[in-house]
């Protein structure tokens, strides 16, 4: 004897908002027939709970009640079958009259009661009370200069009777409303949310983007040190969430409004870096100077500018540098504590405003090899914080150390001594052999 078929729908009541798109799933368990399963959906209205009204069927086109027939014909109400034993009832443009207890059946008429081939779930239709407000009229046009700050705000609130939560998201569109990128947001549990692999989330982690909820219904966004890629139309969206019984949190409504059209004037700065070794011949044990010469063109009006530099030797740029001087002129500690990998002492200074010098004291043979520098331009507008405006990396230069003059004199002396010793050994050996041969003849 085969096990009975069991029809399952979500636990109710399900709360959905008027004017939205509601979906009620239904599936059959323990169905071993292997064939396609048909479904019939009916509704029991609150005012007539004992009489069912036909809504839609996968088999019978005449099944819908006259009140639902036109909406079924216009596909405001339709069915979708994810599998042969499951179906979804879709109610678009939900109306208050759609409230009731919905029954999903696998047979048009129940043969036993309670029937294992049917299940019911209550649907409650809530009024749309979500309020989202921003600037009145057309979105304002904000013209910013690169490095300035952007501040936007919107207000979101709801008057829904059941307990619901709100989430608010700020987004940016550079080309059109359909191409929006999330900037930052506040989730339904009041935690900050963002695209964790995105550029804006990284800027939030550095403190350059802030979002907060103030005075109950006001949400504020602040973007410091704006960049050219921050230009576009900004939006605020609010979503209302409710916890369905046994199904977790469900988004039941979402609304979006434009906040501002933002343009960012780029600071036209060209930055270059060239590394070089002073034009003298260096020997092992000498102090070696490496220069990082900076070229700075199209200096913008307004921002205060400063330079920082870092030096690397035989490493990828992602690893710890040999030496690092920040935009304040402070030499920062590094992994090698001011020494080369060979142990030679390092020092840094700035011979001129556009030249940074790295000095290797008592250079060793192991200090030979490739070196490069990277320069970073920092900018600050009046009353704001410093931010990175540009960077440039030099080509690699190779340091070669010659032997010291004393070493070059020592080499012929060593070679001469070795030759003299070898010659002496040869003469002594020849004399000894001759003497022994004469002694043997006697």
PAMAR-298328 format. One record per residue: residue in three letters; x, y, z of N, C-alpha, C in turn. Coordinates in steps of 0.1 Angstrom, whole numbers. Example, Ala and Ser with C-alpha at 12.3 -4.5 7.8 and 13.67 -1.06 7.14 Angstrom:
BEGIN
{ala,{132,-57,78},{123,-45,78},{132,-33,78}}
{ser,{128,-22,71},{137,-11,71},{129,0,79}}
This chain:
BEGIN
{unk,{9,-12,0},{0,0,0},{9,12,0}}
{unk,{6,21,-9},{15,33,-10},{11,43,0}}
{unk,{20,51,5},{18,61,15},{9,72,9}}
{unk,{1,79,17},{-8,90,12},{0,102,8}}
{unk,{-6,109,-2},{1,121,-6},{-3,132,4}}
{unk,{7,140,8},{5,151,17},{8,165,10}}
{unk,{-2,174,11},{-1,187,5},{4,197,16}}
{unk,{14,205,12},{20,214,22},{20,228,16}}
{unk,{16,238,25},{17,252,22},{24,258,34}}
{unk,{29,271,33},{36,277,44},{26,279,56}}
{unk,{33,280,68},{25,283,80},{20,297,79}}
{unk,{8,300,84},{2,313,83},{1,319,97}}
{unk,{-4,331,98},{-9,339,86},{3,346,79}}
{unk,{1,347,66},{11,355,58},{6,369,56}}
{unk,{15,379,59},{11,393,58},{18,399,46}}
{unk,{10,404,37},{15,410,25},{8,424,23}}
{unk,{14,433,15},{10,447,14},{1,449,1}}
{unk,{-9,456,3},{-18,460,-8},{-10,466,-20}}
{unk,{-13,461,-32},{-6,466,-44},{7,459,-48}}
{unk,{11,450,-39},{24,442,-42},{21,429,-49}}
{unk,{31,421,-51},{30,408,-57},{32,397,-47}}
{unk,{22,390,-44},{22,379,-34},{24,366,-40}}
{unk,{32,357,-34},{34,343,-39},{32,334,-28}}
{unk,{23,324,-31},{21,313,-21},{25,300,-27}}
{unk,{35,293,-21},{39,280,-27},{31,268,-21}}
{unk,{30,258,-29},{23,246,-25},{31,234,-31}}
{unk,{33,223,-24},{40,212,-29},{34,199,-23}}
{unk,{36,188,-30},{31,175,-26},{43,166,-22}}
{unk,{42,160,-10},{52,150,-6},{46,136,-7}}
{unk,{55,126,-7},{52,112,-7},{44,108,-20}}
{unk,{46,116,-31},{40,113,-43},{49,103,-51}}
{unk,{45,91,-53},{52,81,-60},{47,77,-74}}
{unk,{37,85,-78},{31,82,-91},{40,84,-103}}
{unk,{49,94,-101},{58,97,-112},{52,106,-123}}
{unk,{39,109,-122},{32,117,-132},{31,132,-129}}
{unk,{27,140,-138},{25,154,-136},{13,156,-126}}
{unk,{15,164,-116},{4,166,-107},{-3,179,-110}}
{unk,{-17,179,-109},{-25,191,-111},{-29,196,-98}}
{unk,{-32,210,-98},{-36,216,-86},{-48,225,-88}}
{unk,{-56,227,-77},{-67,236,-77},{-66,245,-65}}
{unk,{-67,258,-67},{-66,268,-57},{-80,274,-54}}
{unk,{-84,275,-42},{-97,281,-38},{-94,290,-26}}
{unk,{-104,299,-23},{-102,308,-12},{-115,309,-4}}
{unk,{-113,309,10},{-124,311,19},{-124,325,24}}
{unk,{-134,333,21},{-134,347,25},{-138,348,40}}
{unk,{-134,358,47},{-137,360,61},{-152,360,64}}
{unk,{-159,366,54},{-174,368,56},{-182,355,53}}
{unk,{-175,346,46},{-182,333,42},{-172,322,43}}
{unk,{-168,319,56},{-157,310,58},{-160,295,54}}
{unk,{-173,292,52},{-176,278,50},{-178,275,35}}
{unk,{-178,286,27},{-180,284,12},{-167,288,5}}
{unk,{-162,279,-3},{-149,282,-10},{-153,288,-24}}
{unk,{-144,296,-28},{-145,303,-41},{-133,299,-50}}
{unk,{-136,294,-62},{-126,289,-71},{-117,301,-76}}
{unk,{-104,299,-75},{-95,310,-80},{-88,306,-93}}
{unk,{-81,295,-93},{-74,291,-105},{-70,276,-104}}
{unk,{-68,269,-116},{-65,255,-116},{-55,253,-128}}
{unk,{-46,243,-126},{-37,239,-136},{-44,231,-147}}
{unk,{-56,226,-144},{-62,217,-154},{-75,223,-160}}
{unk,{-83,229,-151},{-97,233,-155},{-97,248,-158}}
{unk,{-98,253,-170},{-99,267,-172},{-112,273,-168}}
{unk,{-123,264,-165},{-136,269,-161},{-137,270,-146}}
{unk,{-126,266,-139},{-127,265,-124},{-128,279,-118}}
{unk,{-121,290,-122},{-122,302,-115},{-136,308,-114}}
{unk,{-139,313,-102},{-152,320,-100},{-153,333,-109}}
{unk,{-165,337,-112},{-166,349,-120},{-159,361,-115}}
{unk,{-157,362,-102},{-150,373,-96},{-135,373,-99}}
{unk,{-130,361,-102},{-115,359,-104},{-112,356,-119}}
{unk,{-122,352,-127},{-120,349,-141},{-113,360,-149}}
{unk,{-118,373,-148},{-111,384,-155},{-97,386,-151}}
{unk,{-94,385,-138},{-80,387,-134},{-71,375,-138}}
{unk,{-77,363,-139},{-69,352,-144},{-66,353,-159}}
{unk,{-77,358,-166},{-75,360,-180},{-65,371,-183}}
{unk,{-64,381,-175},{-54,392,-177},{-41,389,-170}}
{unk,{-39,377,-165},{-27,372,-159},{-23,381,-147}}
{unk,{-33,387,-140},{-30,393,-127},{-29,382,-117}}
{unk,{-36,371,-120},{-34,359,-111},{-30,348,-120}}
{unk,{-19,341,-117},{-15,330,-125},{-7,320,-117}}
{unk,{-4,308,-123},{3,297,-116},{16,295,-123}}
{unk,{26,291,-115},{39,287,-119},{43,274,-113}}
{unk,{48,264,-121},{51,251,-116},{66,249,-116}}
{unk,{73,250,-104},{87,248,-104},{91,233,-106}}
{unk,{81,224,-103},{84,210,-106},{70,203,-108}}
{unk,{71,190,-111},{58,183,-114},{49,181,-101}}
{unk,{55,183,-89},{47,181,-77},{47,194,-69}}
{unk,{49,205,-75},{48,218,-68},{43,229,-77}}
{unk,{37,239,-70},{31,250,-78},{32,263,-69}}
{unk,{32,274,-76},{31,287,-69},{19,295,-74}}
{unk,{12,300,-65},{1,309,-68},{6,323,-67}}
{unk,{5,330,-79},{9,344,-79},{-3,354,-80}}
{unk,{-3,363,-70},{-14,373,-70},{-7,387,-72}}
{unk,{-8,392,-84},{-2,405,-86},{-12,416,-83}}
{unk,{-6,428,-80},{-15,440,-77},{-25,436,-66}}
{unk,{-19,431,-55},{-27,425,-44},{-38,435,-39}}
{unk,{-50,431,-37},{-61,439,-33},{-66,435,-19}}
{unk,{-72,444,-12},{-77,441,1},{-87,430,1}}
{unk,{-95,428,-10},{-105,418,-12},{-98,404,-13}}
{unk,{-85,404,-16},{-78,391,-17},{-75,384,-4}}
{unk,{-79,391,7},{-76,385,20},{-85,373,22}}
{unk,{-80,363,29},{-88,351,31},{-79,339,34}}
{unk,{-85,327,35},{-78,315,37},{-77,307,24}}
{unk,{-65,306,19},{-63,299,6},{-60,284,7}}
{unk,{-67,277,-1},{-66,262,0},{-60,257,-13}}
{unk,{-50,248,-12},{-44,242,-23},{-48,227,-23}}
{unk,{-53,222,-34},{-58,208,-36},{-51,201,-47}}
{unk,{-50,188,-46},{-46,180,-57},{-57,173,-64}}
{unk,{-69,174,-58},{-82,169,-64},{-92,180,-64}}
{unk,{-101,181,-73},{-111,192,-73},{-121,191,-61}}
{unk,{-123,178,-56},{-133,177,-45},{-126,167,-35}}
{unk,{-127,171,-22},{-121,162,-11},{-130,150,-9}}
{unk,{-124,138,-8},{-132,126,-6},{-132,122,9}}
{unk,{-123,127,17},{-123,125,31},{-120,138,39}}
{unk,{-123,138,51},{-121,150,59},{-115,146,73}}
{unk,{-104,152,77},{-96,162,70},{-89,155,58}}
{unk,{-88,162,47},{-82,156,35},{-67,158,35}}
{unk,{-60,147,32},{-46,148,30},{-41,154,17}}
{unk,{-51,155,8},{-48,161,-5},{-51,176,-6}}
{unk,{-51,183,5},{-53,197,5},{-47,203,18}}
{unk,{-44,216,17},{-38,224,28},{-42,238,27}}
{unk,{-43,245,38},{-48,259,38},{-38,268,45}}
{unk,{-38,281,41},{-29,291,47},{-37,304,46}}
{unk,{-36,312,57},{-43,325,58},{-34,336,52}}
{unk,{-40,344,44},{-34,356,38},{-40,368,43}}
{unk,{-33,377,49},{-38,390,54},{-32,401,45}}
{unk,{-40,410,41},{-35,421,32},{-35,434,40}}
{unk,{-23,440,41},{-21,452,49},{-21,464,40}}
{unk,{-25,475,46},{-24,488,39},{-10,492,37}}
{unk,{-7,499,26},{6,505,23},{8,517,31}}
{unk,{16,516,42},{19,528,51},{33,532,50}}
{unk,{41,526,41},{55,530,41},{57,544,35}}
{unk,{64,552,43},{66,566,39},{81,568,37}}
{unk,{85,574,25},{99,576,22},{100,590,15}}
{unk,{108,599,21},{108,613,17},{123,617,15}}
{unk,{125,626,5},{138,632,3},{136,646,-1}}
{unk,{144,652,-9},{143,666,-13},{129,668,-21}}
{unk,{123,679,-18},{111,682,-25},{114,687,-40}}
{unk,{105,683,-49},{107,687,-63},{118,678,-69}}
{unk,{124,684,-80},{134,677,-87},{147,675,-78}}
{unk,{154,664,-80},{166,662,-72},{176,673,-75}}
{unk,{182,678,-64},{192,690,-66},{204,685,-74}}
{unk,{211,695,-80},{223,692,-87},{235,697,-78}}
{unk,{244,688,-74},{255,692,-65},{268,691,-73}}
{unk,{275,702,-73},{288,702,-80},{299,702,-70}}
{unk,{307,692,-69},{318,690,-59},{331,690,-66}}
{unk,{341,693,-59},{355,692,-63},{361,679,-57}}
{unk,{369,673,-65},{376,660,-60},{382,663,-46}}
{unk,{379,655,-36},{384,656,-23},{374,662,-13}}
{unk,{363,669,-18},{353,674,-9},{344,663,-4}}
{unk,{335,667,5},{326,657,11},{312,659,6}}
{unk,{305,647,5},{291,647,1},{282,642,12}}
{unk,{271,650,15},{262,647,26},{248,646,20}}
{unk,{241,635,22},{227,633,18},{219,627,29}}
{unk,{206,629,28},{197,623,38},{183,620,33}}
{unk,{176,611,39},{163,608,35},{155,603,48}}
{unk,{142,603,47},{134,599,59},{125,587,55}}
{unk,{125,577,64},{117,565,61},{110,561,74}}
{unk,{97,558,73},{89,554,84},{77,545,79}}
{unk,{71,538,88},{59,529,85},{50,529,97}}
{unk,{37,528,93},{26,527,103},{19,514,103}}
{unk,{26,504,98},{19,490,97},{16,485,111}}
{unk,{4,479,113},{0,474,126},{8,463,130}}
{unk,{10,452,123},{19,441,127},{34,446,129}}
{unk,{41,440,137},{55,444,139},{63,442,127}}
{unk,{69,453,121},{78,452,109},{90,459,112}}
{unk,{101,456,104},{113,463,105},{116,470,91}}
{unk,{124,481,92},{128,488,80},{143,487,77}}
{unk,{147,486,65},{161,487,61},{161,498,50}}
{unk,{172,506,51},{174,518,42},{188,516,35}}
{unk,{188,518,22},{200,517,14},{202,529,5}}
{unk,{214,534,5},{218,544,-4},{226,538,-16}}
{unk,{222,542,-28},{228,536,-40},{232,547,-50}}
{unk,{240,544,-60},{245,553,-70},{243,547,-84}}
{unk,{237,555,-93},{236,552,-107},{244,561,-115}}
{unk,{253,555,-123},{261,563,-132},{256,564,-146}}
{unk,{247,555,-150},{242,555,-164},{227,555,-164}}
{unk,{220,549,-155},{205,549,-155},{200,542,-143}}
{unk,{187,543,-140},{181,537,-128},{183,522,-127}}
{unk,{184,515,-138},{185,501,-138},{199,496,-135}}
{unk,{209,505,-134},{223,502,-132},{227,509,-119}}
{unk,{222,505,-108},{225,511,-95},{235,502,-87}}
{unk,{245,509,-81},{255,502,-73},{252,506,-58}}
{unk,{252,497,-50},{250,499,-35},{262,507,-30}}
{unk,{259,517,-23},{270,525,-16},{271,519,-1}}
{unk,{260,521,6},{260,516,20},{246,516,25}}
{unk,{243,510,36},{229,509,41},{228,505,55}}
{unk,{216,506,61},{214,502,74},{203,491,73}}
{unk,{206,479,78},{198,467,77},{186,468,87}}
{unk,{177,458,85},{165,457,94},{169,455,108}}
{unk,{181,450,111},{185,448,125},{194,460,130}}
{unk,{194,471,122},{202,483,125},{217,482,124}}
{unk,{221,472,117},{236,470,114},{239,476,100}}
{unk,{251,480,99},{256,486,86},{258,475,76}}
{unk,{252,477,64},{253,467,53},{260,473,41}}
{unk,{267,464,33},{273,469,21},{278,457,13}}
{unk,{283,459,1},{289,449,-7},{303,447,-2}}
{unk,{306,436,5},{318,435,13},{330,434,4}}
{unk,{329,430,-9},{340,430,-18},{341,442,-27}}
{unk,{332,452,-24},{331,464,-32},{340,475,-27}}
{unk,{342,485,-36},{351,496,-33},{345,505,-22}}
{unk,{332,506,-21},{326,515,-11},{327,509,3}}
{unk,{326,495,3},{327,489,16},{342,491,22}}
{unk,{352,490,13},{365,493,17},{367,507,22}}
{unk,{361,517,16},{361,531,20},{354,532,33}}
{unk,{343,525,35},{336,525,48},{345,520,59}}
{unk,{353,509,56},{362,504,66},{373,514,70}}
{unk,{377,522,60},{387,532,63},{381,545,69}}
{unk,{368,546,72},{362,557,78},{359,568,68}}
{unk,{360,566,55},{357,576,45},{342,577,41}}
{unk,{334,567,45},{320,567,43},{313,564,56}}
{unk,{303,572,59},{295,570,72},{280,570,69}}
{unk,{273,562,76},{258,561,75},{252,560,89}}
{unk,{242,567,92},{236,566,105},{221,569,105}}
{unk,{214,564,115},{200,567,117},{199,577,129}}
{unk,{192,588,126},{191,598,137},{176,602,138}}
{unk,{172,606,150},{159,611,153},{148,602,148}}
{unk,{150,589,149},{140,579,147},{137,576,132}}
{unk,{135,586,123},{132,582,110},{141,589,99}}
{unk,{152,595,103},{161,602,94},{174,594,92}}
{unk,{178,592,80},{190,584,76},{199,593,69}}
{unk,{212,593,74},{222,602,68},{233,595,62}}
{unk,{238,599,50},{250,594,43},{260,605,42}}
{unk,{273,602,45},{284,611,43},{295,604,36}}
{unk,{300,609,25},{311,604,17},{322,615,17}}
{unk,{333,611,24},{344,621,24},{354,618,13}}
{unk,{361,628,9},{371,627,-2},{365,621,-15}}
{unk,{355,627,-20},{348,622,-32},{358,621,-44}}
{unk,{356,611,-52},{364,609,-64},{355,610,-76}}
{unk,{362,611,-88},{354,613,-100},{344,601,-102}}
{unk,{347,589,-98},{338,578,-99},{326,579,-90}}
{unk,{326,588,-81},{314,590,-72},{303,599,-78}}
{unk,{305,604,-91},{296,612,-98},{284,603,-102}}
{unk,{272,609,-103},{260,602,-108},{248,606,-100}}
{unk,{237,599,-101},{225,601,-94},{224,592,-82}}
{unk,{222,598,-70},{221,590,-58},{206,587,-54}}
{unk,{204,575,-49},{190,571,-45},{190,567,-31}}
{unk,{178,568,-25},{175,562,-12},{164,552,-14}}
{unk,{166,540,-9},{155,530,-10},{152,525,4}}
{unk,{139,522,7},{135,517,20},{127,504,18}}
{unk,{130,494,25},{123,481,24},{117,478,38}}
{unk,{105,472,37},{97,468,49},{98,453,50}}
{unk,{101,448,62},{103,434,65},{93,429,76}}
{unk,{88,417,74},{80,410,84},{85,396,86}}
{unk,{83,391,98},{87,377,100},{76,367,98}}
{unk,{76,359,87},{66,349,85},{68,338,95}}
{unk,{57,332,99},{58,320,109},{66,309,103}}
{unk,{77,306,109},{86,294,104},{93,297,92}}
{unk,{93,309,86},{100,311,73},{110,322,74}}
{unk,{112,328,85},{122,339,86},{116,352,81}}
{unk,{126,362,79},{122,375,75},{118,376,60}}
{unk,{108,383,57},{103,384,43},{101,399,40}}
{unk,{107,403,28},{105,417,24},{91,418,17}}
{unk,{83,427,23},{69,428,18},{67,441,10}}
{unk,{76,450,11},{74,463,3},{88,470,2}}
{unk,{90,477,-9},{102,484,-11},{98,497,-20}}
{unk,{105,508,-16},{102,520,-23},{116,527,-25}}
{unk,{117,535,-36},{130,542,-39},{127,556,-44}}
{unk,{135,565,-40},{134,579,-45},{148,584,-49}}
{unk,{149,593,-58},{162,600,-61},{165,611,-51}}
{unk,{178,612,-48},{182,622,-38},{189,634,-44}}
{unk,{199,631,-53},{207,642,-59},{214,638,-71}}
{unk,{217,647,-80},{226,645,-92},{239,651,-88}}
{unk,{250,643,-87},{263,648,-82},{273,648,-93}}
{unk,{280,659,-95},{291,659,-104},{304,662,-96}}
{unk,{315,656,-100},{328,658,-93},{338,663,-103}}
{unk,{344,675,-100},{354,681,-108},{367,675,-104}}
{unk,{374,668,-114},{386,661,-111},{398,671,-110}}
{unk,{406,668,-100},{419,675,-98},{429,670,-108}}
{unk,{432,678,-118},{440,673,-129},{455,674,-125}}
{unk,{459,663,-118},{473,662,-113},{480,651,-120}}
{unk,{492,654,-125},{501,644,-131},{512,642,-121}}
{unk,{515,629,-118},{525,626,-108},{535,616,-114}}
{unk,{548,618,-113},{558,608,-118},{569,606,-108}}
{unk,{575,595,-110},{586,592,-101},{598,585,-109}}
{unk,{610,589,-106},{622,584,-113},{632,581,-102}}
{unk,{636,568,-102},{647,564,-92},{660,564,-99}}
{unk,{671,568,-91},{684,569,-97},{694,567,-86}}
{unk,{706,563,-91},{718,562,-82},{727,574,-85}}
{unk,{733,580,-74},{741,592,-76},{753,588,-86}}
{unk,{757,597,-95},{766,594,-106},{780,590,-102}}
{unk,{783,586,-89},{796,582,-85},{797,567,-86}}
{unk,{810,562,-86},{812,547,-85},{812,543,-71}}
{unk,{804,533,-67},{804,529,-53},{811,516,-51}}
{unk,{818,515,-40},{825,503,-36},{819,497,-24}}
{unk,{821,484,-22},{816,478,-10},{822,485,2}}
{unk,{813,487,12},{816,494,24},{813,509,23}}
{unk,{811,514,11},{807,528,10},{793,530,14}}
{unk,{789,543,16},{775,547,17},{769,550,4}}
{unk,{758,544,0},{752,545,-13},{739,553,-12}}
{unk,{738,563,-21},{726,571,-22},{717,568,-33}}
{unk,{704,565,-30},{694,562,-41},{684,574,-40}}
{unk,{682,580,-52},{673,592,-52},{660,588,-59}}
{unk,{649,594,-53},{635,592,-60},{631,607,-63}}
{unk,{632,610,-76},{628,623,-81},{614,624,-86}}
{unk,{607,633,-81},{592,635,-83},{589,646,-93}}
{unk,{580,643,-103},{575,653,-112},{561,655,-109}}
{unk,{557,668,-107},{543,671,-103},{538,682,-112}}
{unk,{528,679,-121},{523,688,-130},{509,692,-128}}
{unk,{504,703,-134},{490,707,-133},{486,708,-119}}
{unk,{493,716,-111},{490,717,-96},{476,724,-95}}
{unk,{466,717,-89},{453,723,-88},{453,734,-77}}
{unk,{444,744,-79},{442,754,-70},{433,749,-59}}
{unk,{436,753,-47},{427,750,-35},{433,740,-26}}
{unk,{434,727,-30},{439,717,-20},{453,719,-16}}
{unk,{456,717,-4},{470,716,1},{476,702,-2}}
{unk,{488,702,-8},{494,689,-13},{506,686,-5}}
{unk,{508,673,-2},{520,668,4},{523,654,-3}}
{unk,{536,651,-1},{541,638,-8},{546,628,3}}
{unk,{544,616,0},{549,605,8},{557,595,-2}}
{unk,{567,588,4},{575,579,-5},{578,566,3}}
{unk,{579,556,-5},{583,542,0},{593,536,-9}}
{unk,{602,528,-4},{613,522,-11},{612,507,-10}}
{unk,{614,499,-21},{614,485,-21},{627,479,-27}}
{unk,{631,467,-22},{642,461,-28},{639,446,-30}}
{unk,{639,441,-43},{637,427,-46},{625,421,-39}}
{unk,{614,429,-39},{601,425,-34},{590,430,-42}}
{unk,{579,423,-41},{566,427,-48},{561,439,-39}}
{unk,{554,448,-46},{551,461,-39},{540,458,-28}}
{unk,{534,446,-28},{524,444,-17},{531,440,-4}}
{unk,{544,437,-4},{551,434,8},{556,446,15}}
{unk,{562,444,27},{567,455,35},{578,462,28}}
{unk,{578,476,28},{589,483,21},{601,484,30}}
{unk,{613,487,24},{625,490,31},{624,502,40}}
{unk,{618,513,34},{617,525,41},{604,532,37}}
{unk,{598,539,46},{585,546,44},{585,559,51}}
{unk,{582,570,43},{581,583,49},{567,588,45}}
{unk,{559,592,55},{545,596,53},{544,610,49}}
{unk,{532,615,46},{530,629,41},{533,639,51}}
{unk,{535,636,64},{539,645,74},{555,646,75}}
{unk,{562,638,67},{576,638,68},{582,629,79}}
{unk,{573,620,84},{577,611,95},{581,598,89}}
{unk,{593,593,93},{598,580,89},{591,569,97}}
{unk,{583,561,91},{575,551,98},{583,538,100}}
{unk,{580,530,110},{587,518,112},{583,507,102}}
{unk,{593,499,98},{590,489,88},{594,475,94}}
{unk,{591,465,86},{594,451,91},{609,449,94}}
{unk,{618,455,86},{632,453,88},{638,463,97}}
{unk,{630,472,103},{635,481,113},{647,490,108}}
{unk,{645,495,96},{655,505,91},{668,498,87}}
{unk,{667,486,82},{679,479,77},{675,472,64}}
{unk,{685,469,55},{683,461,43},{682,447,47}}
{unk,{678,438,38},{678,424,41},{692,418,45}}
{unk,{702,425,40},{716,421,43},{721,426,57}}
{unk,{713,435,63},{716,440,76},{723,454,76}}
{unk,{724,460,64},{730,474,63},{721,484,69}}
{unk,{726,494,76},{718,505,81},{712,514,70}}
{unk,{700,519,72},{693,527,63},{690,541,69}}
{unk,{689,551,61},{684,564,66},{678,571,54}}
{unk,{668,580,57},{661,588,46},{662,603,49}}
{unk,{662,611,39},{661,625,40},{655,631,27}}
{unk,{654,644,27},{648,650,15},{656,662,11}}
{unk,{666,660,2},{674,671,-3},{667,683,-9}}
{unk,{656,681,-15},{648,691,-21},{633,688,-21}}
{unk,{624,697,-23},{610,694,-22},{605,683,-31}}
{unk,{612,680,-42},{607,670,-51},{618,659,-52}}
{unk,{626,657,-42},{636,646,-42},{637,640,-29}}
{unk,{635,627,-28},{637,619,-16},{649,610,-18}}
{unk,{657,609,-7},{669,601,-7},{669,590,3}}
{unk,{673,578,-2},{675,566,7},{690,563,7}}
{unk,{696,563,19},{710,561,20},{713,547,27}}
{unk,{721,539,20},{725,526,26},{739,528,31}}
{unk,{741,526,44},{754,528,51},{762,516,50}}
{unk,{775,517,47},{784,506,46},{778,494,38}}
{unk,{775,497,26},{768,487,17},{776,474,16}}
{unk,{769,463,16},{775,450,15},{772,444,1}}
{unk,{779,434,-2},{777,427,-15},{763,422,-17}}
{unk,{757,418,-6},{743,413,-6},{733,424,-9}}
{unk,{737,437,-8},{728,448,-10},{726,451,-25}}
{unk,{734,444,-33},{733,446,-48},{719,441,-53}}
{unk,{714,447,-63},{701,442,-69},{692,453,-73}}
{unk,{679,450,-76},{670,460,-80},{663,468,-69}}
{unk,{661,481,-71},{654,490,-61},{644,498,-69}}
{unk,{633,502,-62},{623,511,-69},{617,519,-57}}
{unk,{611,530,-61},{603,538,-52},{589,541,-57}}
{unk,{580,544,-47},{567,548,-51},{563,560,-43}}
{unk,{558,570,-50},{554,583,-44},{539,584,-44}}
{unk,{534,589,-33},{519,591,-31},{517,606,-28}}
{unk,{507,612,-36},{503,626,-34},{491,626,-25}}
{unk,{492,633,-14},{481,635,-5},{475,650,-6}}
{unk,{462,651,-5},{456,664,-7},{446,667,5}}
{unk,{444,679,8},{435,683,18},{429,697,15}}
{unk,{416,697,15},{409,710,14},{407,716,28}}
{unk,{405,729,28},{404,736,41},{393,730,50}}
{unk,{396,726,62},{387,721,72},{384,706,70}}
{unk,{391,699,61},{388,685,59},{401,677,62}}
{unk,{399,664,61},{410,655,64},{419,652,51}}
{unk,{431,647,54},{440,644,42},{434,631,35}}
{unk,{436,631,22},{432,619,15},{442,617,3}}
{unk,{443,604,-1},{452,601,-12},{446,605,-25}}
{unk,{454,613,-33},{449,619,-45},{455,612,-57}}
{unk,{468,608,-57},{474,601,-68},{486,594,-63}}
{unk,{492,585,-71},{504,578,-68},{511,574,-81}}
{unk,{524,572,-80},{533,569,-91},{544,560,-87}}
{unk,{548,550,-95},{559,541,-92},{570,543,-102}}
{unk,{582,542,-97},{594,544,-106},{597,531,-113}}
{unk,{605,532,-123},{611,520,-129},{621,514,-120}}
{unk,{625,502,-122},{635,495,-113},{649,499,-117}}
{unk,{657,503,-107},{671,505,-110},{679,494,-103}}
{unk,{691,491,-109},{699,480,-103},{712,486,-97}}
{unk,{714,483,-85},{726,487,-77},{737,477,-79}}
{unk,{749,482,-84},{761,473,-85},{772,479,-77}}
{unk,{779,471,-69},{790,476,-60},{803,470,-65}}
{unk,{813,479,-68},{826,475,-72},{834,471,-60}}
{unk,{845,463,-63},{854,459,-52},{861,472,-48}}
{unk,{865,472,-35},{872,484,-30},{886,484,-35}}
{unk,{893,496,-37},{907,496,-42},{916,487,-34}}
{unk,{915,487,-21},{924,478,-13},{922,463,-17}}
{unk,{910,460,-21},{907,446,-25},{914,443,-39}}
{unk,{914,454,-47},{920,451,-61},{935,450,-60}}
{unk,{942,457,-50},{956,455,-47},{960,442,-41}}
{unk,{950,437,-33},{953,424,-26},{953,413,-35}}
{unk,{945,413,-45},{944,402,-54},{957,399,-61}}
{unk,{964,408,-68},{977,404,-73},{987,400,-63}}
{unk,{987,406,-51},{996,401,-40},{993,387,-37}}
{unk,{981,383,-36},{977,369,-32},{981,360,-44}}
{unk,{979,364,-56},{982,356,-68},{997,355,-68}}
{unk,{1005,366,-66},{1020,365,-67},{1025,356,-56}}
{unk,{1020,357,-44},{1024,349,-33},{1022,334,-36}}
{unk,{1011,331,-42},{1008,318,-46},{1017,312,-56}}
{unk,{1020,321,-66},{1030,317,-77},{1044,314,-71}}
{unk,{1048,324,-62},{1061,322,-56},{1062,310,-48}}
{unk,{1052,307,-40},{1052,295,-32},{1052,282,-41}}
{unk,{1045,282,-52},{1045,271,-61},{1058,269,-67}}
{unk,{1065,280,-71},{1078,280,-78},{1088,274,-68}}
{unk,{1088,279,-55},{1097,274,-45},{1096,259,-43}}
{unk,{1084,255,-42},{1081,240,-40},{1087,232,-52}}
{unk,{1085,238,-64},{1090,231,-76},{1106,230,-76}}
{unk,{1113,241,-72},{1128,241,-72},{1133,231,-61}}
{unk,{1127,232,-49},{1131,223,-38},{1129,208,-42}}
{unk,{1118,205,-49},{1116,192,-53},{1126,187,-64}}
{unk,{1130,196,-73},{1140,192,-83},{1154,190,-77}}
{unk,{1158,199,-68},{1171,197,-61},{1171,184,-53}}
{unk,{1161,181,-46},{1160,169,-38},{1161,157,-47}}
{unk,{1154,157,-59},{1155,145,-68},{1169,143,-73}}
{unk,{1176,154,-77},{1190,152,-82},{1199,147,-72}}
{unk,{1198,152,-60},{1207,147,-49},{1205,133,-46}}
{unk,{1193,128,-46},{1190,114,-43},{1195,105,-54}}
{unk,{1194,110,-67},{1199,101,-78},{1215,100,-77}}
{unk,{1222,111,-74},{1237,110,-72},{1240,101,-61}}
{unk,{1233,101,-50},{1236,93,-39},{1234,78,-42}}
{unk,{1224,75,-51},{1221,61,-54},{1232,56,-63}}
{unk,{1239,64,-72},{1250,59,-81},{1262,55,-72}}
{unk,{1265,62,-62},{1276,58,-53},{1273,45,-46}}
